Amino acid sequence: MHDLAERLTEELQSKTSFTIDLFGSRIPVSESVVVTWGIMVFLMVLTLVFVRNLKLVPGKPQVVVEFLVGFINNFFTDILGEHGKRYIPYLGTVLIYLGVANVVGLFGIRPPTKDLSVTVGLAIMSIILVEYSGIHQHGVKGYIKNFAHPMPVMVPFNILELFIRPLSLSMRLFGNIFGGFVVMEMIRMVVPILIPLPLGFYFDIFDGLLQAYVFCFLTSLFMQEKLEA
């Protein structure tokens, strides 16, 4: 149990990959930032490869890309409606990023979503977009009036919700990814052979993709509330 506690403490710490000297100050760059950069480069390369030489009669790679784009577009359009189509590129980008970020553990890379600062940052960005969608749809006056919905006594609770939502989004994503790691470490201590392999695929692939879906699904639901309020 002592070894497990040390492993958990180590995983909770944000590791520094390197530092940047800028105007006499040393700026640390964490491992999660480096991995995120790597994911961004990987996705950009895939984008450039798959969108080249698009054809009217698509081949298998183009069919896969069109299916993915169509699925993302239809999924978010069903939730947000026509008024929310402008936000689909962001939501789709976050969905793809989280899907890749949560499964890189299969390749021995520490998922950036194990870093609480990453999940908090994503949650804050998403909630800012949610609130902006309400302002864009109803105007500043209508947006402020919505805090008194369904009755004026709800104003403090609706304001408090602005802070609760990003907290719940970030902690849910971080907790599930880190919780999967804790479960796998405990299983490896008890049964170190064979059983951890299929369970590792479950937590790294299925659960990782599920958490990406849940994060974006909840964000789109929050946005739907602002658009329809």
Buried (B, 14 or more C-beta within 10 A) or exposed (E): EEEEEEBBEEBEEBEEEEEEEEEEEEEEEBBBBBBBEBBEEEBEEBEEEBEEEEEEEEEEEBEEBEEBEEEBBEBBBEBBEEBBEEBBEBBBEBBBBBBBBBBBBBEEBBBBBBBBBBBBBBBBBBBEBBBBBBBBBBEEEEBEEBBEEEEEEEEEEEEEBEEEBBEEBBBBBBBBBBEBBBBBBEBBEEEEEEEBEEBBEEBBBEBBBEBBBBBBBBBBEBBBBBBEB
